[in-house]
Amino acid sequence: MTDYPDEPGPGRSVAGRHVLGSSPESLEPVRSASLPSLSPVSDPRPEPGHTIYLPEWFHARWRLQRLPSFKRDLFTRALDHVESGWEHVRELQRHADANREHTLANCDTYSDLLDFIDGDLVDIFRVIAAEVSRLVPGYPEWEERASADEVDGDTDVFRRYFTVFALAVEQEPKAEPLREATRAAKTGLAGWCTEMGILVASIAAVCKL
């Protein structure tokens, strides 16, 4: 077995299905000091507690350097694309983190939206990142663990989650400045799921997944 984290635990993602409110016990954060050099996304602020930057992600980046150039370019685009999406999703997680006291002290729609960011929206994005990292060949269990179908299914879950979330934020009077952050994320993520699907289809064709 490899020495990077296992896939998300039971209840996280099966054939593109995601369980609302479940917590990704195996998706533990790494310290911010280990993050900057491998990410194309430039952001001087620390990563939130829930992040895509886990040892498994960095191991995938390391494996890229050992692939033939035509495969390396394709997989690099896929990982870069995940990080470009995380740049926008991360802002929502930061907002949820910054308003933790509200969720603890209140039982209202705004608290539900903050919990949804923290427990579902960001969670499924992190699952996608883990699945994309496992697509990169170069570890013993690759044939068993790499799954283009899982990435496709969970990308569709993320698309639906974000669509419903954005609509709910627009209707919630207390949701400023979350509304502004959500609109910015909506703009930044326009076409992201479609492009993810194209990249995964190309990887599946090249690797016969």
C-alpha positions in Angstrom: 0.0 0.0 0.0 1.1 3.6 -0.5 1.9 5.9 2.3 -0.5 8.7 1.4 -4.1 9.0 2.8 -6.8 6.5 1.9 -9.8 7.4 -0.1 -12.7 9.1 1.8 -14.3 6.7 4.3 -17.6 4.9 4.1 -20.6 7.0 3.2 -18.6 9.6 1.2 -19.0 8.7 -2.4 -20.3 5.7 -4.3 -20.9 5.9 -8.0 -21.4 9.6 -7.9 -23.6 9.6 -4.8 -22.8 11.7 -1.7 -24.3 11.6 1.7 -25.5 14.9 3.1 -23.9 16.0 6.4 -21.4 13.2 6.7 -17.8 14.2 7.6 -14.7 13.1 5.7 -12.7 11.6 8.6 -9.9 10.5 6.3 -9.5 13.9 4.7 -7.3 15.5 7.3 -5.6 18.9 6.6 -1.8 19.3 6.2 0.0 22.3 7.6 0.0 25.4 5.5 3.9 25.5 5.5 3.9 22.5 3.2 1.5 24.1 0.6 2.8 26.9 -1.6 5.4 25.5 -3.9 3.3 22.9 -5.6 0.2 25.0 -6.2 -0.2 27.2 -9.3 -2.8 29.2 -7.4 -1.1 32.2 -5.8 -2.7 33.1 -2.4 -0.6 34.3 0.5 -3.4 33.5 3.1 -3.3 30.2 5.0 -5.4 27.3 3.7 -8.6 26.7 5.6 -8.8 23.7 7.8 -10.7 21.8 5.1 -8.4 21.8 2.0 -7.6 19.8 -1.1 -3.9 20.0 -0.3 -3.3 16.6 1.4 -0.3 14.3 1.1 -2.1 12.3 -1.6 -2.4 15.4 -3.7 1.3 16.2 -3.5 2.2 12.6 -4.2 0.2 12.9 -7.4 2.1 16.0 -8.4 5.3 14.1 -7.7 4.2 11.2 -9.9 3.5 13.6 -12.8 7.3 14.1 -13.3 7.7 10.5 -14.0 5.1 10.2 -16.8 5.8 10.5 -20.6 5.4 14.0 -21.8 2.1 13.4 -23.6 0.5 11.9 -20.5 2.2 14.4 -18.2 0.6 17.4 -20.0 -2.9 15.9 -19.8 -2.7 15.0 -16.1 -1.1 18.3 -15.3 -4.0 20.1 -16.9 -6.5 18.0 -14.8 -4.8 18.7 -11.5 -4.4 22.4 -12.4 -8.1 22.5 -13.3 -9.0 21.2 -9.9 -6.8 23.8 -8.3 -8.4 26.6 -10.4 -11.8 25.5 -9.1 -10.5 25.3 -5.5 -9.5 28.9 -5.7 -13.2 29.9 -5.8 -14.6 27.1 -3.5 -12.0 27.9 -0.9 -13.4 31.4 -0.5 -16.7 29.9 0.6 -15.0 27.7 3.1 -13.1 30.7 4.5 -16.4 32.4 4.9 -17.9 29.5 6.8 -14.8 29.3 9.0 -15.0 33.1 9.7 -18.6 32.8 10.8 -18.3 29.6 12.9 -19.7 31.5 16.0 -22.9 32.3 14.1 -23.5 28.6 13.3 -22.9 27.6 16.9 -25.2 30.3 18.4 -28.1 30.2 15.9 -30.5 27.9 14.3 -31.6 29.7 11.2 -31.3 29.5 7.4 -28.1 31.3 7.3 -26.5 28.8 9.7 -27.8 26.0 7.5 -26.1 27.6 4.5 -22.8 27.9 6.3 -23.1 24.3 7.5 -23.8 23.2 3.9 -20.6 24.9 2.7 -18.6 23.2 5.4 -20.2 19.8 5.5 -21.3 19.2 1.9 -20.3 21.6 -0.8 -16.6 21.8 0.1 -16.6 18.2 1.1 -17.7 16.9 -2.3 -15.1 19.1 -4.0 -12.4 17.6 -1.8 -13.6 14.1 -2.8 -13.3 15.1 -6.5 -9.7 16.3 -5.8 -8.8 13.0 -4.2 -10.3 11.1 -7.1 -8.5 13.1 -9.7 -5.2 12.7 -7.8 -5.8 8.9 -7.9 -6.1 9.0 -11.7 -2.4 9.9 -12.0 -0.5 6.6 -12.6 2.6 5.5 -10.8 1.4 3.7 -7.6 0.8 0.0 -7.1 -3.0 0.2 -6.6 -3.6 2.4 -9.6 -5.7 -0.1 -11.7 -8.0 -0.7 -8.7 -8.3 2.9 -7.4 -8.3 5.1 -10.5 -11.9 5.7 -11.7 -13.0 8.2 -14.3 -16.6 7.3 -13.6 -16.3 8.3 -9.9 -14.9 11.7 -11.0 -17.7 12.2 -13.5 -20.4 11.2 -11.0 -19.1 13.4 -8.2 -18.5 16.4 -10.5 -22.2 16.2 -11.4 -23.0 16.1 -7.6 -20.9 19.2 -7.1 -22.6 21.0 -10.0 -26.1 20.2 -8.5 -25.0 21.1 -5.0 -23.6 24.5 -6.1 -26.6 25.3 -8.2 -29.0 24.8 -5.3 -26.7 26.5 -2.9 -26.4 29.6 -5.0 -30.1 29.9 -5.4 -30.7 29.5 -1.7 -28.1 32.2 -0.9 -29.9 34.7 -3.2 -33.1 34.1 -1.2 -31.6 34.5 2.3 -31.8 38.1 3.7 -28.9 37.5 6.2 -26.5 36.1 3.6 -24.4 39.2 3.0 -21.5 39.2 2.3 -21.9 35.4 1.6 -24.0 36.4 -1.4 -21.2 38.4 -2.8 -18.7 35.6 -2.3 -21.2 33.1 -3.9 -21.7 35.3 -6.9 -18.0 35.6 -7.4 -17.6 31.8 -7.1 -20.4 31.3 -9.6 -18.6 33.5 -12.1 -15.3 31.8 -11.5 -16.7 28.3 -11.7 -18.7 28.9 -15.0 -17.9 26.0 -17.3 -15.6 24.3 -14.6 -17.7 21.1 -14.4 -17.9 20.8 -18.2 -14.2 21.2 -18.6 -13.5 18.7 -15.9 -15.7 16.2 -17.8 -13.7 16.8 -21.0 -10.4 16.3 -19.2 -11.5 13.1 -17.5 -12.8 11.7 -20.8 -9.5 12.4 -22.4 -7.7 10.6 -19.5 -10.0 7.7 -19.7 -9.3 7.3 -23.4 -5.6 7.5 -23.0 -5.4 5.2 -20.0 -8.2 2.8 -21.0 -10.1 3.5 -17.8 
